[in-house]
Amino acid sequence: MTDRDKYILDAAVRLFSRYGVKRTSMGDLAEEAGVARQTLYNAYKNKDDVLRALIRYHTDMAIDEIKAGLDGVQDLGDQLDIIFNRMSVAGFDLVQATPNAQDIIEGFNAIGQMELAASAEKFRSVIERILSPYETVLAGSGLSSADLSDFVQQSAKAASSEARDRDHLIGQLNTLKKLCLVAIATDTSR
């Protein structure tokens, strides 16, 4: 990603957070990013493109942070905490701190469905990677790391969008983590 793209996407976050997606124009984005309107239009043909790029940018940053956080961490529970914190809790916190969060969510949902699906797949893939060492144990229960990672990703996403507050979200994610640990436990007396 070029510096120009980072300036534009950072400007989009600031403006969408402050004024909402609907009330932010491409001209506003160009001004906030410190680029000419034509430069903005050369990079993104409209706000839809900006929204899709924003989803991709933040997903890729989150995935990079998760991978860096997982480096050297062996315990599955700790690995899930790292993933949940960046995948669900950070997004929840951002939405709670944003006055026009619903406008942004609606904009993402309406415009970025394919990008959101690609984002979900990236998170699911990271979860599957940490579950893959337990494939044999999971198979004994009729599960696969692919099936469990899909369930975990979808459940964490649902928890972050339906949580009453941050504590409720953390509780839901802890329950999800415990379910994963039970699923991979070879010693049923745990």
C-alpha positions as CSV (number, residue, x, y, z in Angstrom):
1,M,0.0,0.0,0.0
2,T,1.3,3.4,-0.9
3,D,1.6,6.3,1.5
4,R,-1.0,8.1,-0.5
5,D,-3.5,5.2,0.1
6,K,-2.7,5.2,3.8
7,Y,-3.4,8.9,4.0
8,I,-6.7,8.5,2.2
9,L,-7.8,5.5,4.3
10,D,-6.8,7.1,7.5
11,A,-8.7,10.2,6.5
12,A,-11.7,8.0,5.7
13,V,-11.7,6.5,9.2
14,R,-11.5,9.9,10.8
15,L,-14.3,11.4,8.6
16,F,-16.6,8.4,8.6
17,S,-16.2,8.2,12.4
18,R,-16.9,11.9,12.9
19,Y,-19.6,12.5,10.2
20,G,-20.7,9.1,9.0
21,V,-20.3,7.6,5.6
22,K,-23.4,9.2,4.1
23,R,-22.4,12.7,5.0
24,T,-18.8,12.4,3.9
25,S,-18.1,13.4,0.3
26,M,-15.2,12.4,-1.9
27,G,-14.2,16.1,-1.7
28,D,-14.1,15.9,2.1
29,L,-11.9,12.8,1.8
30,A,-9.5,14.5,-0.6
31,E,-9.2,17.5,1.7
32,E,-8.8,15.5,4.9
33,A,-6.1,13.3,3.2
34,G,-4.3,16.3,1.8
35,V,-4.5,15.1,-1.8
36,A,-6.1,16.6,-4.9
37,R,-9.6,15.4,-5.8
38,Q,-8.2,14.0,-9.0
39,T,-5.6,12.0,-7.1
40,L,-8.4,10.6,-4.9
41,Y,-10.5,9.7,-8.0
42,N,-7.4,8.1,-9.6
43,A,-7.1,5.8,-6.6
44,Y,-10.8,5.2,-5.8
45,K,-13.6,5.8,-8.2
46,N,-16.2,6.4,-5.4
47,K,-16.9,6.0,-1.7
48,D,-17.8,2.3,-2.2
49,D,-14.2,1.7,-3.4
50,V,-12.9,3.5,-0.4
51,L,-15.0,1.4,2.0
52,R,-13.9,-1.8,0.4
53,A,-10.3,-0.7,0.6
54,L,-10.8,0.3,4.2
55,I,-12.1,-3.1,5.1
56,R,-9.2,-4.8,3.3
57,Y,-6.7,-2.5,4.9
58,H,-7.9,-3.0,8.5
59,T,-8.3,-6.7,8.0
60,D,-4.7,-7.1,6.7
61,M,-3.4,-5.0,9.6
62,A,-5.3,-7.1,12.1
63,I,-4.1,-10.4,10.5
64,D,-0.5,-9.1,10.6
65,E,-0.9,-8.2,14.3
66,I,-2.4,-11.6,15.1
67,K,0.4,-13.4,13.3
68,A,3.0,-11.4,15.2
69,G,1.2,-12.0,18.5
70,L,1.0,-15.7,17.8
71,D,4.7,-16.1,17.2
72,G,6.1,-18.3,19.9
73,V,2.7,-18.7,21.7
74,Q,2.0,-22.5,22.1
75,D,-1.1,-22.5,24.4
76,L,-4.3,-22.7,22.4
77,G,-6.2,-20.6,24.9
78,D,-3.6,-17.9,24.7
79,Q,-3.7,-18.1,20.9
80,L,-7.5,-17.7,20.9
81,D,-7.2,-14.7,23.2
82,I,-4.8,-13.0,20.8
83,I,-7.2,-13.7,17.8
84,F,-10.3,-12.7,19.7
85,N,-8.8,-9.5,21.0
86,R,-7.8,-8.3,17.5
87,M,-10.7,-9.8,15.5
88,S,-13.6,-9.0,17.8
89,V,-12.7,-6.9,20.8
90,A,-10.7,-4.2,19.0
91,G,-13.6,-3.8,16.5
92,F,-16.2,-3.7,19.2
93,D,-14.2,-1.0,21.0
94,L,-13.8,1.1,17.8
95,V,-17.6,0.9,17.1
96,Q,-18.4,1.9,20.7
97,A,-16.1,4.9,20.5
98,T,-17.5,6.1,17.2
99,P,-20.5,8.4,17.2
100,N,-21.6,7.3,13.7
101,A,-20.9,3.7,14.1
102,Q,-24.2,2.4,12.9
103,D,-23.8,4.4,9.7
104,I,-20.4,2.9,9.1
105,I,-21.7,-0.6,9.8
106,E,-24.6,-0.1,7.5
107,G,-22.2,1.2,4.8
108,F,-19.9,-1.7,5.3
109,N,-22.7,-4.2,5.2
110,A,-24.4,-2.7,2.1
111,I,-21.3,-2.0,0.1
112,G,-18.6,-4.4,1.2
113,Q,-20.3,-7.8,1.4
114,M,-17.7,-9.5,-0.8
115,E,-14.9,-7.8,1.0
116,L,-16.4,-8.7,4.4
117,A,-16.6,-12.3,3.3
118,A,-13.0,-12.2,2.3
119,S,-12.1,-10.7,5.6
120,A,-14.0,-13.4,7.5
121,E,-12.2,-16.0,5.5
122,K,-8.8,-14.6,6.4
123,F,-9.7,-14.7,10.1
124,R,-11.2,-18.2,9.7
125,S,-7.9,-19.4,8.1
126,V,-5.8,-18.1,11.0
127,I,-8.1,-19.9,13.4
128,E,-7.9,-23.1,11.4
129,R,-4.1,-22.9,11.4
130,I,-4.0,-22.9,15.2
131,L,-6.6,-25.7,15.4
132,S,-4.9,-27.9,12.8
133,P,-2.5,-29.6,15.3
134,Y,-5.6,-31.0,17.0
135,E,-7.1,-32.4,13.8
136,T,-6.9,-36.0,15.0
137,V,-8.5,-35.3,18.4
138,L,-11.2,-33.2,16.6
139,A,-11.9,-36.0,14.2
140,G,-12.5,-38.4,17.1
141,S,-15.5,-36.1,18.0
142,G,-16.7,-35.9,14.4
143,L,-15.2,-32.4,13.9
144,S,-12.5,-30.9,11.6
145,S,-10.4,-27.9,12.2
146,A,-12.0,-26.3,9.1
147,D,-15.5,-26.8,10.6
148,L,-14.6,-25.7,14.1
149,S,-12.7,-22.6,12.7
150,D,-15.7,-21.6,10.7
151,F,-18.0,-22.0,13.8
152,V,-15.5,-20.0,16.0
153,Q,-15.1,-17.2,13.5
154,Q,-18.9,-16.8,12.9
155,S,-19.6,-17.1,16.6
156,A,-17.0,-14.4,17.5
157,K,-18.4,-12.2,14.9
158,A,-22.0,-12.6,16.2
159,A,-20.8,-12.0,19.7
160,S,-19.2,-8.7,18.8
161,S,-22.3,-7.5,17.0
162,E,-24.8,-8.7,19.6
163,A,-22.9,-8.0,22.9
164,R,-24.7,-5.7,25.3
165,D,-21.3,-4.2,26.4
166,R,-17.6,-5.0,26.5
167,D,-17.8,-7.3,29.5
168,H,-20.6,-9.3,27.9
169,L,-18.5,-9.7,24.8
170,I,-15.5,-10.8,26.8
171,G,-17.7,-13.3,28.6
172,Q,-19.0,-14.7,25.3
173,L,-15.5,-15.0,23.8
174,N,-14.3,-16.8,27.0
175,T,-17.1,-19.3,26.7
176,L,-16.2,-19.8,23.0
177,K,-12.6,-20.4,24.0
178,K,-13.6,-22.9,26.7
179,L,-15.7,-24.8,24.1
180,C,-12.7,-25.0,21.8
181,L,-10.5,-26.2,24.7
182,V,-13.1,-28.9,25.6
183,A,-13.2,-29.9,22.0
184,I,-9.5,-30.6,21.8
185,A,-9.1,-32.1,25.2
186,T,-7.9,-35.6,25.1
187,D,-8.3,-36.0,28.8
188,T,-12.1,-35.8,29.5
189,S,-11.5,-35.4,33.2
190,R,-10.5,-31.7,32.6
